[in-house]
Amino acid sequence: MRCKSAPMGRSRWRWSIRRESTTSLTCGTGALAIFLRKAFEVNITTSDYDDGEIEKNISYNCRANALDVLPHIRHTWGDPFPVCTPNWDIVIASDILLYVKQYDNLVKTVSFLLNEYKQKDHKSGCITITDKSGTQISAKPPVFLMSWRRRIGKGHQSLFFDGCEKTGLQVQHLGDLVYLISNKQEADFVETKSDGGSSEGMIF
Ligand SMILES: C[S@@+](CC[C@H](N)C(=O)[O-])C[C@H]1O[C@@H](n2cnc3c(N)ncnc32)[C@H](O)[C@@H]1O
């Protein structure tokens, strides 16, 4: 597999993905999406910069891992999104805060995916994320779940989160550089409780 990294794999988080429609925004090599598809059969779409070589590389990585090529969307942050009505319950991303000058565009894309979300069918229920201490966070879709590990200036990091909040999104730091971002309407449904360490769900 020509994958350089799989950053979310390093943190010990459990997600119970009961709602299966997920997109891996800015997926790079596609490693995380391929892992989620292979290990948990998550219905996942990849997306990255509008670039044919990146798309080809993700296709290659899918095939190299004995997987049908995942649906892919070419999208450069801030550009009109090729899908008018996004219906991904969960948008995941890792390691995407390196490009400070692009934060406004990134916020624009994230806002679009969360604010224009239309539920695909009448599934009910919440997404449950369990941290390593056993605390469960339940959130109503759509959610944007992101992690990052690289060192960037503290000021830079808050520029992104402030930008999200200015556009009406709510940012919740779940710890270990994992963030849950939702639109205000759905953020009212975010609930936290401790499960004493039970292990339902997916381990990252
Ligand atoms: C550090 S890599 C992280 C990739 C992947 N998320 C991972 O963790 O392996 C950053 C990614 O951001 C994408 N990217 C950079 N600028 C972008 C932009 N303006 N619009 C969309 N994607 C962009 C790059 O193509 C690259 O895949």
The ligand as an ORCA input file, in Angstrom:
! r2SCAN-3c Opt
* xyz 0 1
  C      -1.124     16.378      5.415
  S      -2.166     15.730      4.175
  C      -3.290     14.756      5.152
  C      -3.961     13.715      4.353
  C      -4.818     12.723      5.126
  N      -5.944     13.407      5.743
  C      -3.989     11.962      6.110
  O      -4.150     12.178      7.312
  O      -3.187     11.133      5.682
  C      -3.120     17.138      3.713
  C      -4.105     16.917      2.585
  O      -4.743     18.156      2.329
  C      -5.031     18.238      0.943
  N      -5.228     19.667      0.615
  C      -4.334     20.669      0.741
  N      -4.859     21.820      0.357
  C      -6.131     21.557     -0.018
  C      -7.188     22.362     -0.546
  N      -7.024     23.679     -0.737
  N      -8.349     21.771     -0.844
  C      -8.525     20.434     -0.648
  N      -7.552     19.628     -0.159
  C      -6.377     20.182      0.138
  C      -3.806     17.611      0.302
  O      -4.078     17.166     -1.001
  C      -3.499     16.472      1.269
  O      -4.144     15.286      0.881
*
